[in-house]
Amino acid sequence: MFEQHEFEELMTWRVDHWELPSSVFCLIRESNTKTGKIKEHVYQQPGSAIKKIKALQEKSDTEFLVCDSAGLYGNLQTPTTKNNEPTDD
């Protein structure tokens, strides 16, 4: 009745081929580099997600990932100089 699948095949499908509901624009996973605490944020509107990304880029002790329907984007911290000033890149 059901087609048999290998464990690795199922894991590849579940891990590599995610699908967000149509009501979700993106997910943002925030990680505090000092405490290790992780928070996840779900956004339905692009404007709200962009505002959150800009706020996270200002935090020096935060790294984050963004997942949308097109891909997964990591390490989006704002580049800084040795004096911890934002670069012009």
Backbone as CSV, one residue per row, in Angstrom:
resi,resn,N_x,N_y,N_z,CA_x,CA_y,CA_z,C_x,C_y,C_z
1,MET,0.819,-1.191,0.000,0.000,0.000,0.000,0.875,1.272,0.000
2,PHE,1.883,1.314,0.901,2.790,2.448,0.944,4.149,2.049,0.392
3,GLU,4.750,2.955,-0.345,6.081,2.702,-0.895,7.123,2.765,0.224
4,GLN,8.047,1.809,0.252,9.098,1.767,1.266,10.170,2.815,0.958
5,HIS,10.670,3.486,1.998,11.731,4.473,1.850,12.823,4.194,2.875
6,GLU,14.052,4.422,2.475,15.188,4.280,3.380,15.220,5.469,4.345
7,PHE,15.802,5.252,5.514,15.908,6.312,6.521,16.639,7.533,5.955
8,GLU,17.769,7.314,5.293,18.551,8.439,4.748,17.750,9.228,3.716
9,GLU,16.953,8.546,2.929,16.110,9.212,1.938,15.085,10.119,2.629
10,LEU,14.489,9.629,3.698,13.518,10.431,4.441,14.184,11.626,5.122
11,MET,15.348,11.413,5.710,16.050,12.513,6.365,16.457,13.585,5.363
12,THR,16.931,13.185,4.196,17.298,14.151,3.157,16.083,14.965,2.745
13,TRP,14.969,14.291,2.558,13.748,14.994,2.160,13.299,15.961,3.246
14,ARG,13.316,15.558,4.511,12.838,16.407,5.599,13.807,17.552,5.901
15,VAL,15.090,17.312,5.833,16.069,18.326,6.216,16.399,19.255,5.046
16,ASP,16.593,18.707,3.869,17.032,19.507,2.723,15.909,20.144,1.920
17,HIS,14.693,19.704,2.109,13.582,20.187,1.287,12.436,20.677,2.153
18,TRP,12.699,21.735,2.918,11.650,22.275,3.760,10.651,23.034,2.914
19,GLU,9.486,23.250,3.475,8.451,24.010,2.783,7.725,24.850,3.822
20,LEU,7.765,26.152,3.651,7.075,27.042,4.573,5.615,27.187,4.142
21,PRO,4.716,27.339,5.095,3.328,27.606,4.719,3.233,28.922,3.942
22,SER,2.235,29.066,3.125,2.097,30.275,2.307,1.899,31.529,3.161
23,SER,1.461,31.367,4.400,1.242,32.510,5.287,2.529,33.010,5.947
24,VAL,3.654,32.290,5.754,4.919,32.661,6.402,5.880,33.223,5.362
25,PHE,6.359,34.448,5.606,7.354,35.047,4.722,8.733,34.476,5.009
26,CYS,9.109,34.460,6.309,10.405,33.899,6.675,10.460,33.550,8.155
27,LEU,11.473,32.775,8.496,11.808,32.444,9.885,13.188,33.023,10.159
28,ILE,13.373,33.563,11.344,14.683,34.068,11.745,15.068,33.356,13.033
29,ARG,16.248,32.749,13.032,16.762,32.076,14.224,17.923,32.893,14.758
30,GLU,17.742,33.424,15.947,18.703,34.316,16.595,19.461,33.546,17.666
31,SER,20.775,33.687,17.677,21.609,32.988,18.662,22.507,33.992,19.374
32,ASN,22.427,34.023,20.702,23.287,34.882,21.500,24.626,34.172,21.664
33,THR,25.691,34.784,21.175,27.006,34.143,21.183,27.624,34.069,22.581
34,LYS,27.153,34.875,23.512,27.687,34.846,24.880,26.972,33.800,25.737
35,THR,25.646,33.754,25.649,24.873,32.866,26.518,24.468,31.560,25.846
36,GLY,24.495,31.532,24.510,24.063,30.341,23.781,22.550,30.238,23.634
37,LYS,21.825,31.224,24.152,20.368,31.208,24.083,19.911,31.415,22.636
38,ILE,18.900,30.657,22.235,18.370,30.722,20.873,16.914,31.138,20.906
39,LYS,16.548,32.066,20.019,15.161,32.497,19.853,14.798,32.334,18.384
40,GLU,13.565,31.979,18.119,13.091,31.884,16.738,11.926,32.843,16.548
41,HIS,11.937,33.537,15.415,10.906,34.517,15.091,10.289,34.137,13.744
42,VAL,8.984,34.238,13.639,8.264,33.929,12.406,7.608,35.219,11.915
43,TYR,7.804,35.527,10.632,7.257,36.760,10.074,6.380,36.477,8.861
44,GLN,5.256,37.176,8.829,4.332,37.062,7.703,4.532,38.187,6.700
45,GLN,5.100,39.307,7.159,5.284,40.482,6.312,6.759,40.789,6.101
46,PRO,7.166,41.067,4.861,8.581,41.392,4.589,9.088,42.590,5.385
47,GLY,8.284,43.612,5.526,8.722,44.810,6.240,9.095,44.537,7.686
48,SER,8.304,43.717,8.350,8.589,43.359,9.747,9.865,42.536,9.856
49,ALA,10.075,41.634,8.920,11.285,40.808,8.922,12.525,41.667,8.683
50,ILE,12.451,42.583,7.755,13.585,43.466,7.461,13.917,44.323,8.674
51,LYS,12.891,44.822,9.355,13.107,45.623,10.566,13.831,44.793,11.634
52,LYS,13.435,43.540,11.807,14.072,42.665,12.790,15.520,42.379,12.401
53,ILE,15.769,42.118,11.118,17.127,41.856,10.644,18.033,43.050,10.916
54,LYS,17.544,44.249,10.641,18.337,45.456,10.901,18.652,45.601,12.389
55,ALA,17.671,45.285,13.247,17.891,45.361,14.697,18.913,44.321,15.140
56,LEU,18.846,43.117,14.581,19.796,42.064,14.947,21.211,42.389,14.484
57,GLN,21.336,43.064,13.359,22.660,43.436,12.859,23.355,44.434,13.782
58,GLU,22.602,45.150,14.578,23.173,46.124,15.520,23.691,45.459,16.788
59,LYS,23.281,44.215,17.058,23.703,43.515,18.273,25.053,42.834,18.033
60,SER,26.045,43.171,18.854,27.383,42.614,18.658,27.496,41.166,19.131
61,ASP,26.611,40.732,20.003,26.690,39.379,20.550,25.647,38.441,19.949
62,THR,25.204,38.738,18.730,24.137,37.958,18.105,24.521,37.528,16.698
63,GLU,24.257,36.261,16.402,24.340,35.740,15.040,22.940,35.258,14.690
64,PHE,22.603,35.245,13.390,21.276,34.782,13.040,21.225,34.175,11.654
65,LEU,20.215,33.355,11.458,19.935,32.710,10.177,18.553,33.128,9.732
66,VAL,18.373,33.262,8.426,17.064,33.569,7.859,16.702,32.448,6.893
67,CYS,15.502,31.942,7.029,14.997,30.897,6.149,13.739,31.418,5.477
68,ASP,13.737,31.425,4.148,12.520,31.757,3.415,12.261,30.652,2.400
69,SER,11.279,30.830,1.561,10.926,29.768,0.621,12.013,29.504,-0.416
70,ALA,12.941,30.457,-0.588,13.996,30.303,-1.588,15.279,29.689,-1.032
71,GLY,15.519,29.826,0.268,16.770,29.299,0.796,17.007,29.620,2.247
72,LEU,18.197,29.260,2.682,18.648,29.483,4.050,19.882,30.368,3.985
73,TYR,19.851,31.466,4.721,20.930,32.450,4.659,21.541,32.583,6.045
74,GLY,22.849,32.386,6.147,23.475,32.367,7.456,24.516,33.428,7.674
75,ASN,24.857,33.590,8.957,25.907,34.501,9.393,25.725,35.889,8.813
76,LEU,24.597,36.484,9.087,24.269,37.787,8.524,24.642,38.949,9.436
77,GLN,25.677,38.755,10.245,26.120,39.811,11.140,26.748,40.930,10.322
78,THR,26.553,42.166,10.752,27.140,43.318,10.081,28.657,43.273,10.210
79,PRO,29.416,43.359,9.094,30.882,43.369,9.187,31.360,44.588,9.972
80,THR,32.389,44.406,10.808,32.920,45.510,11.601,34.431,45.585,11.456
81,THR,34.974,46.741,11.821,36.423,46.928,11.842,36.948,46.493,13.207
82,LYS,38.260,46.624,13.444,38.820,46.279,14.748,38.241,47.119,15.868
83,ASN,37.820,48.334,15.580,37.238,49.204,16.604,35.744,48.967,16.788
84,ASN,35.236,47.882,16.187,33.826,47.505,16.277,32.894,48.524,15.628
85,GLU,33.435,49.233,14.615,32.629,50.170,13.840,32.153,49.473,12.567
86,PRO,30.905,49.704,12.133,30.430,49.081,10.881,31.281,49.505,9.687
87,THR,31.506,48.574,8.762,32.244,48.905,7.552,31.293,49.437,6.496
88,ASP,31.833,49.924,5.396,31.012,50.459,4.309,30.645,49.398,3.278
89,ASP,30.994,48.126,3.505,30.715,47.053,2.538,29.248,46.836,2.339
